[in-house]
Amino acid sequence: MLAVRDNLAQCFSALRSHKLRASLTMLGLTMGVATLITVMTLVQGANLYVEQKIANLGTNVFQIARTPFAVTDFNIIIKALKFKKIDVDDMRAIANGCRACEEVGATASTTVRARYGNKEVPDVSFSGHTANMADIDTRAVELGRYFTPTEAEHRTNVCLIGDTLVQQLFLGMDPIGKTIRVGNDEFMVIGVMEKIGSVLGQDQDNFVMAPLPVFLRMQGIHTSLIINVKTSTENFELAQDQAHLVLRSRRHLSGKMEDDFFIGTKESYMALWRSISTAFFSVFIMVSAISVVIGGIVIMNVMLVSVTLRRREIGVRRAVGATQRDILRQFMLESVIQCIAGGIAGISMGFLVALVLRTYTPFPASVQTWVAVLGVFLSSGVGLFFGIYPAMRASRLDPVVALRSD
């Protein structure tokens, strides 16, 4: 029996003798693995994208609103619009009645136009925040400061703006201290929030943030609020239960009456995303897996042709003492080596696509080591599985018949 080193030498010698055939054999598996790796990096990146950009509440923050936060049934939203609005008194009741809640704030929003000098930006998100949202919100102030509880209490016309307004209204200028017109009112800019970028094509930096009492004065007291609650990780479930009971009590909901409000957490958004994406990405992964299998079938067919063309070589090797196991091992190694080489090339192509996406688009394609390891094991498995039959055909050839081959 030949040593493994000798078998490897025979394999590489055979592959070097038929470079074009070996390259074309690997091409099918390369494309299949590249597709699979690309899809896997996109799946991981999409999950990371949703977690960072959409479900960015934090693990210890939940929200309460009149309408659902994450739902695919539009009829539920239509029904929820008929529910009683959530107001400032509801926020105060939760703050007083929820002992597990550390911070209770509220927000509300609408769309307006913002203007500075002769420059105007349409469709600006105008939101009102309680002063303690500075401690609840995951976003940070990049320049300037947040408004104080005193400014909120006295309904002072101060605001913070997003990066889009800085670029379109104050390009090349310091916006702090400048006065902008929001709707029919004037506000002094006291801060700039950190840049977020676009989420699913929607600009998240095109906003003006003002104290909630100022917002309610401008938009009317009939606006429905979104209550934001921050608590500790240990008391997260308890805080939700206590806030839930407080609101049910205030809304006179007893027994089995359904809630007329909704509680949203980071997991709510992630659960919705998983329900949407699972089927979608499963189809992609299935198609990619089919490509890998097709690549394996191509390798098996080419190896079968190779066995037929190399019958005399096999016969000579058997005549000089090579055993059936030596022949079997050689052809198996040839199959596995071609698959591993094709798999590594496919992994490189897949990661290159992911890096291009991550570099030139806002999509954070996630390149992870375990995906590369999976690709190597997958290509090795394909090589072993689809190389067995050709290798067995080669090892079972009759030496005499093989030597008589042309």
HUTA-V747781 format. One line per field, one symbol per residue. phi: phi as a letter, one per 30 degrees, with the letter a starting at -180 (. if undefined). A space follows every 50 residues. Layout:
phi=???
This chain:
phi=.ddedddddddddddddbdddddddddddedddddddddddddddddddd ddccccdjdbbbbbbdcddbaccddddedddcdddcbdddddddedccdd ddbbbabaaacbccbbiccbbdhddcbcbdddddccdddbddbibddced dddchddbacbcdddddccbdibdddjdccccicccbcdcabdddcjcbh icdcccbbcbeeededddcjddddccdcbcbdddcddddddddddddddd chcbhcdddcabccbedddddddddddedddddddddddddddddddddd dddddddddcddeddddddcjddedddedddddddddddddddddddddd dddddddddcbdddeccbddddddddddddddddddcdddddeddcdded dddddd
